[in-house]
Amino acid sequence: MKIEDTLENQFDEIGNDHISTSEDTPLRSDAFDLDDAEKIERIRNNVREIMHTLGLDLNDDSLKGTPNRVAKMYVNEIFGGLNPSRRPKASTFDNKYKYGEMLVEKNIILYSTCEHHLLPIVGRAHVAYISNGTVVGLSKMNRIVDYYAKRPQVQERLNIQIVRELQKALGTEDVACVIDAKHLCVNSRGIRDIDSSTVTAEYGGKFKEELVRREFLNYLNLDTHF
């Protein structure tokens, strides 16, 4: 029992210290053996059991539909990015207009979920690339961010996954991503620091050079109003 308590405390500390184990989302080999309907049914039953254990009255009109709503939300929405069938196709085109400067898509709204406490991560992603002959549709950059955000995540891993996906789509290492986000596991529990946010970055290719990186960061300081 003491060993189990020690291991549980260690796992709690890992979660509180925001440690990631891999740049790939940890998935079992049988992750997609069940279809979405089967997953929703299982999650619905489990949520119902959690609520019952907490002492909630599931016959109450306000609560009776909660297990089903949570199950559908998990599978179809906030964890929908686990399913590779939802992976966005990054439509690419020849750079016929010969645009050779940096392209920056900033202030992409980001909603994700902390994999340690299953609490929301809310923030903005800023993504940039330098074309080597291929360009990608602007909305696809937003969709890639959203796809990888829609899973239990660690922010550092999210940065890496976004950059790797765009590097593959564009055929270039010259991709960068900066994320600034609030973690409700910090803001609403534990230390309960409501003002802090977490900034992470992943730089590839030319963005590892100081001048290129500085140019990218300077773009992020531009104030855009409509």
SULJOGI-V699944 format. One record per pair of residues at least 12 apart in sequence whose ideal C-beta (glycine too) atoms are under 10 Angstrom apart, sorted by the first residue. I is the first residue (numbers start at 1). J is the second residue. D is the distance in Angstrom with one decimal. If there is no record, write none. Layout:
[[I;J;D] [I;J;D]]
//
This chain:
[[11;116;9.0] [12;116;8.9] [14;116;7.5] [15;114;8.3] [15;115;8.4] [15;116;3.3] [15;117;6.4] [15;185;7.8] [15;190;9.6] [16;116;7.5] [16;117;9.0] [16;185;8.2] [16;186;9.1] [16;189;10.0] [16;190;6.5] [16;191;8.9] [17;116;9.1] [18;114;8.5] [18;116;7.4] [18;154;6.8] [18;155;7.8] [18;156;8.2] [18;183;8.0] [18;185;8.7] [18;186;8.6] [18;198;7.9] [19;116;8.5] [19;154;7.7] [19;156;9.4] [20;115;8.4] [20;116;9.7] [20;153;8.9] [20;154;3.9] [20;155;8.6] [20;156;5.5] [20;157;5.0] [20;158;9.5] [20;160;9.1] [21;115;9.8] [21;154;8.6] [21;157;9.0] [22;154;9.4] [22;157;7.4] [22;160;9.8] [23;154;9.6] [23;156;8.4] [23;157;5.6] [23;158;9.9] [23;159;9.4] [23;160;4.6] [23;161;6.9] [23;163;10.0] [23;164;7.6] [23;202;9.6] [24;157;8.0] [24;160;9.2] [24;161;8.0] [24;164;9.6] [25;81;8.5] [25;82;7.0] [25;115;8.4] [25;148;8.4] [25;151;5.7] [25;152;7.5] [25;153;7.7] [25;154;9.3] [25;157;7.2] [25;158;9.6] [25;161;7.7] [26;115;8.4] [26;152;8.8] [26;157;9.8] [27;82;7.1] [27;84;9.7] [27;151;9.3] [31;82;7.2] [31;83;8.9] [31;84;9.4] [32;82;8.7] [32;83;7.2] [32;84;7.7] [32;85;8.6] [34;75;9.8] [35;75;9.8] [36;71;10.0] [36;72;9.1] [36;75;5.2] [36;76;7.1] [36;80;9.3] [36;83;7.7] [36;85;9.7] [37;75;8.8] [38;75;9.7] [39;71;7.7] [39;72;9.9] [39;74;8.0] [39;75;5.1] [39;76;9.8] [39;79;9.5] [39;82;9.9] [39;83;9.7] [40;67;9.9] [40;68;7.7] [40;70;9.7] [40;71;4.5] [40;72;5.7] [40;73;9.7] [40;74;8.0] [40;75;5.2] [40;76;8.0] [41;68;9.5] [41;71;7.5] [41;75;10.0] [42;71;8.0] [42;75;9.8] [43;67;8.0] [43;68;9.3] [43;70;7.1] [43;71;3.9] [43;72;8.6] [43;73;9.4] [43;74;5.6] [43;75;6.8] [43;79;9.7] [44;66;9.6] [44;67;4.6] [44;68;5.3] [44;69;9.1] [44;70;7.6] [44;71;4.0] [44;72;8.3] [44;74;9.6] [44;75;9.9] [45;67;7.4] [45;71;8.5] [46;67;8.2] [46;70;9.4] [46;71;8.3] [47;66;7.1] [47;67;4.1] [47;68;8.4] [47;69;9.0] [47;70;4.8] [47;71;6.2] [47;74;8.6] [48;63;9.8] [48;64;9.5] [48;66;8.4] [48;67;4.2] [48;68;8.9] [48;70;9.3] [48;71;9.2] [49;67;8.8] [50;67;8.6] [50;70;9.3] [51;63;6.9] [51;66;6.7] [51;67;6.8] [51;70;9.1] [52;67;9.6] [74;113;9.4] [74;118;9.3] [76;150;9.8] [77;111;9.4] [77;150;7.2] [78;111;7.5] [78;112;8.2] [78;113;5.7] [78;118;9.2] [78;120;8.4] [78;149;9.1] [78;150;6.1] [78;151;8.4] [78;152;9.1] [79;113;7.2] [79;118;9.5] [79;150;6.4] [79;151;5.6] [79;152;6.8] [79;153;9.9] [80;146;9.2] [80;147;8.2] [80;150;4.8] [80;151;8.0] [81;112;8.7] [81;113;9.8] [81;146;7.4] [81;147;4.7] [81;148;5.9] [81;149;6.6] [81;150;3.2] [81;151;4.2] [81;152;9.5] [81;153;8.7] [81;161;9.5] [82;147;9.8] [82;150;7.7] [82;151;4.8] [82;152;8.1] [83;147;9.6] [83;150;9.2] [83;151;9.2] [84;147;9.7] [86;143;9.8] [86;146;9.7] [86;147;6.5] [86;150;7.9] [87;143;9.3] [87;144;8.7] [87;147;6.0] [87;148;9.2] [87;165;8.4] [88;137;9.9] [88;139;9.0] [88;140;6.1] [88;141;9.7] [88;142;9.1] [88;143;4.0] [88;144;6.0] [88;145;9.8] [88;146;8.0] [88;147;5.5] [88;148;9.9] [88;165;8.8] [88;169;9.6] [89;137;9.8] [89;140;7.8] [89;143;8.9] [89;169;8.9] [90;136;5.4] [90;137;7.7] [90;140;4.8] [90;141;8.4] [90;143;8.1] [90;144;6.6] [90;165;7.2] [90;166;7.2] [90;168;8.2] [90;169;3.6] [90;170;7.9] [91;135;9.7] [91;136;6.9] [91;137;4.9] [91;139;9.2] [91;140;6.0] [91;169;8.7] [92;131;9.8] [92;133;9.8] [92;134;4.9] [92;135;6.7] [92;136;5.2] [92;137;8.0] [92;140;8.4] [92;169;5.9] [92;170;6.6] [92;171;8.2] [93;131;10.0] [93;134;7.1] [93;135;5.4] [93;136;7.7] [93;137;7.6] [94;131;9.7] [94;133;6.9] [94;134;6.7] [94;135;7.8] [95;131;4.8] [95;132;8.3] [95;133;5.5] [95;134;6.2] [95;135;5.0] [95;170;10.0] [96;133;9.8] [96;135;9.0] [97;135;8.8] [98;131;9.1] [98;133;9.3] [99;130;9.7] [99;131;6.4] [99;135;7.3] [100;130;7.8] [100;131;7.1] [100;132;9.6] [100;133;10.0] [101;130;7.4] [101;131;8.8] [101;215;9.1] [102;128;5.5] [102;129;7.5] [102;130;5.4] [102;131;9.1] [102;174;8.6] [102;176;8.9] [102;206;8.8] [102;207;8.8] [102;212;7.5] [102;215;6.3] [102;216;6.4] [102;219;7.4] [103;127;9.0] [103;128;6.4] [103;129;5.9] [103;130;7.5] [103;131;7.0] [103;135;7.4] [103;136;8.8] [103;138;8.5] [103;141;9.0] [103;219;9.8] [104;126;6.8] [104;127;7.4] [104;128;4.3] [104;129;8.6] [104;141;9.8] [104;176;8.8] [104;215;9.2] [104;216;6.6] [104;217;10.0] [104;218;9.9] [104;219;4.6] [104;220;7.6] [104;222;9.0] [105;125;8.5] [105;126;7.4] [105;127;5.0] [105;128;7.3] [105;129;9.0] [105;136;9.6] [105;138;6.1] [105;139;9.2] [105;140;9.7] [105;141;4.6] [105;142;7.1] [105;145;8.8] [105;177;9.8] [106;124;7.7] [106;125;8.4] [106;126;4.3] [106;127;7.8] [106;128;8.2] [106;178;8.8] [106;216;9.6] [106;219;6.7] [106;220;5.7] [106;221;9.8] [106;222;8.0] [106;224;7.9] [107;124;5.1] [107;125;8.3] [107;126;6.9] [107;180;9.8] [107;220;8.6] [107;224;7.5] [108;123;9.5] [108;124;6.3] [108;125;4.4] [108;126;7.1] [108;127;6.6] [108;141;7.0] [108;142;5.2] [108;143;9.8] [108;144;9.3] [108;145;5.0] [108;146;8.1] [108;149;9.4] [108;162;9.4] [108;177;9.4] [108;179;9.1] [109;122;8.4] [109;123;8.1] [109;124;6.3] [109;125;8.2] [109;142;8.4] [109;145;8.6] [109;146;8.7] [109;149;9.6] [110;122;7.1] [110;123;5.0] [110;124;6.0] [110;125;4.9] [110;142;9.6] [110;145;6.0] [110;146;7.7] [110;148;9.6] [110;149;5.2] [110;153;9.8] [110;155;9.4] [110;158;8.0] [110;162;9.7] [110;179;6.6] [110;180;9.0] [110;181;6.2] [111;123;8.5] [111;145;10.0] [111;146;8.0] [111;149;6.2] [111;150;7.8] [111;181;9.3] [112;125;9.8] [112;145;9.4] [112;146;9.3] [112;148;8.3] [112;149;4.0] [112;150;7.2] [112;151;7.5] [112;152;8.4] [112;153;4.6] [112;154;9.4] [112;155;7.8] [112;158;6.4] [112;179;9.2] [112;181;7.5] [112;183;9.3] [113;149;8.3] [113;150;8.2] [113;151;7.4] [113;152;5.5] [113;153;6.3] [113;183;10.0] [113;184;9.3] [113;185;9.7] [114;152;7.4] [114;153;7.0] [114;154;7.7] [114;155;8.6] [114;181;9.9] [114;183;5.7] [114;184;7.3] [114;185;4.7] [114;186;8.8] [115;151;8.1] [115;152;3.5] [115;153;5.8] [115;154;6.0] [115;157;8.7] [115;185;9.8] [116;152;8.5] [116;153;9.8] [116;154;7.9] [116;183;9.3] [116;185;6.4] [117;152;9.8] [117;183;8.7] [117;184;8.1] [117;185;4.1] [117;186;9.5] [117;188;9.5] [117;189;7.1] [117;190;8.6] [118;152;6.8] [118;184;10.0] [118;185;8.7] [119;183;7.3] [119;184;4.2] [119;185;4.6] [119;186;9.0] [119;187;8.7] [119;188;6.8] [119;189;7.2] [120;181;9.5] [120;182;8.4] [120;183;8.0] [120;184;4.8] [120;185;8.8] [120;187;9.3] [120;188;8.9] [121;149;7.7] [121;153;6.7] [121;154;9.3] [121;155;6.6] [121;158;8.3] [121;179;9.0] [121;181;5.1] [121;182;7.2] [121;183;5.3] [121;184;7.3] [121;185;8.4] [121;186;9.8] [121;198;8.3] [122;181;6.2] [122;182;5.3] [122;183;8.4] [122;184;7.5] [122;187;9.2] [122;197;9.4] [123;149;9.4] [123;155;8.3] [123;158;9.9] [123;179;6.0] [123;180;5.3] [123;181;2.5] [123;182;6.0] [123;183;8.7] [123;197;6.8] [123;198;7.9] [123;199;9.0] [123;200;9.9] [124;145;9.5] [124;178;8.9] [124;179;7.3] [124;180;5.7] [124;181;7.3] [124;197;9.7] [124;220;9.5] [125;141;8.9] [125;142;8.7] [125;144;9.5] [125;145;4.8] [125;146;9.4] [125;148;9.6] [125;149;8.0] [125;155;10.0] [125;158;8.1] [125;159;8.3] [125;162;6.8] [125;177;6.1] [125;178;7.3] [125;179;4.9] [125;180;8.3] [125;181;8.3] [125;200;9.9] [126;145;9.8] [126;176;8.3] [126;177;6.9] [126;178;4.6] [126;179;7.6] [126;180;8.0] [126;201;9.1] [126;216;8.0] [126;217;8.9] [126;219;8.1] [126;220;5.3] [127;141;5.2] [127;142;8.7] [127;144;8.0] [127;145;6.8] [127;159;9.9] [127;162;6.5] [127;163;8.1] [127;166;7.0] [127;175;7.5] [127;176;7.2] [127;177;5.0] [127;178;8.2] [127;179;9.4] [127;202;10.0] [127;216;9.8] [128;141;9.3] [128;163;10.0] [128;166;9.4] [128;174;8.7] [128;175;7.2] [128;176;4.8] [128;177;7.7] [128;178;8.6] [128;203;9.5] [128;207;7.3] [128;212;9.3] [128;213;9.8] [128;215;9.1] [128;216;5.1] [128;217;9.7] [128;219;7.3] [128;220;9.1] [129;141;8.5] [129;163;9.2] [129;166;6.1] [129;167;8.3] [129;169;9.4] [129;170;5.9] [129;172;6.8] [129;173;9.6] [129;174;5.9] [129;175;4.6] [129;176;7.4] [129;177;9.6] [129;204;8.8] [129;205;8.9] [129;206;9.7] [129;207;8.8] [129;216;9.9] [130;170;9.2] [130;172;7.0] [130;173;9.5] [130;174;4.1] [130;175;8.2] [130;176;9.1] [130;205;7.5] [130;206;5.9] [130;207;8.0] [130;212;7.8] [130;216;9.6] [131;170;7.1] [131;171;9.7] [131;172;7.2] [131;174;8.2] [132;170;7.3] [132;171;6.6] [132;172;4.3] [132;173;8.9] [132;174;6.9] [132;205;9.1] [133;170;9.1] [133;171;7.8] [133;172;8.4] [134;169;8.1] [134;170;5.2] [134;171;5.8] [134;172;7.4] [135;170;7.7] [136;166;7.1] [136;169;5.8] [136;170;6.0] [140;165;9.7] [140;166;8.8] [140;169;7.7] [141;162;8.6] [141;165;9.7] [141;166;7.1] [141;169;9.5] [141;175;9.9] [141;177;9.5] [144;161;8.7] [144;162;5.9] [144;163;9.7] [144;165;5.2] [144;166;6.4] [144;169;8.0] [144;177;9.6] [145;158;8.3] [145;161;9.6] [145;162;5.8] [145;165;9.4] [145;166;9.7] [145;177;8.1] [145;179;8.7] [147;161;8.9] [147;162;9.0] [147;165;8.1] [148;160;9.3] [148;161;4.4] [148;162;5.6] [148;164;9.4] [148;165;7.0] [149;161;9.3] [149;162;8.6] [149;179;9.3] [149;181;9.4] [153;181;9.9] [154;183;10.0] [154;200;9.3] [155;179;5.9] [155;180;9.5] [155;181;6.1] [155;183;7.6] [155;198;5.6] [155;199;8.8] [155;200;4.9] [156;179;9.0] [156;198;9.1] [156;200;5.2] [156;201;9.3] [156;202;8.1] [157;200;9.3] [157;202;9.7] [158;177;8.5] [158;179;6.5] [158;181;8.8] [158;200;7.9] [158;202;9.1] [159;176;9.3] [159;177;5.1] [159;178;7.8] [159;179;5.7] [159;200;5.0] [159;201;6.4] [159;202;4.0] [159;203;9.5] [160;177;8.4] [160;200;9.2] [160;202;5.2] [160;204;9.6] [161;177;9.2] [161;202;9.0] [162;175;8.4] [162;176;9.7] [162;177;4.8] [162;179;8.3] [162;202;7.4] [163;175;5.0] [163;176;6.9] [163;177;5.0] [163;201;9.4] [163;202;4.5] [163;203;8.0] [163;204;5.6] [163;205;9.8] [163;207;9.1] [164;177;9.9] [164;202;8.5] [164;204;8.4] [165;177;9.9] [166;204;8.8] [167;204;6.0] [167;205;8.1] [172;204;8.3] [172;205;6.5] [172;206;9.0] [173;203;9.7] [173;204;4.6] [173;205;3.2] [173;206;7.8] [173;207;8.6] [173;208;9.0] [174;203;9.4] [174;204;6.4] [174;205;3.7] [174;206;4.6] [174;207;6.4] [174;208;9.5] [174;209;10.0] [174;212;8.3] [175;202;8.3] [175;203;8.4] [175;204;4.9] [175;205;7.0] [175;206;9.5] [175;207;7.2] [176;201;7.2] [176;202;6.8] [176;203;4.9] [176;204;6.6] [176;205;8.6] [176;206;8.9] [176;207;4.0] [176;208;9.0] [176;212;8.5] [176;213;7.3] [176;216;5.6] [176;217;9.3] [177;200;8.6] [177;201;6.9] [177;202;5.2] [177;203;8.3] [177;204;9.0] [177;207;9.4] [177;216;9.9] [178;199;6.9] [178;200;7.4] [178;201;4.6] [178;202;8.2] [178;203;8.9] [178;213;9.9] [178;216;7.9] [178;217;7.5] [178;220;6.8] [179;197;9.7] [179;198;7.9] [179;199;7.0] [179;200;5.3] [179;201;7.6] [179;202;8.8] [180;197;5.6] [180;198;7.4] [180;199;4.9] [180;200;8.4] [180;201;9.7] [180;220;9.1] [181;197;6.2] [181;198;5.7] [181;199;8.1] [181;200;8.3] [182;194;8.4] [182;195;8.9] [182;196;7.5] [182;197;5.0] [182;198;7.6] [183;196;8.4] [183;197;8.0] [183;198;6.0] [186;198;7.9] [201;213;8.7] [201;216;9.4] [201;217;9.0] [203;216;8.3]]
//
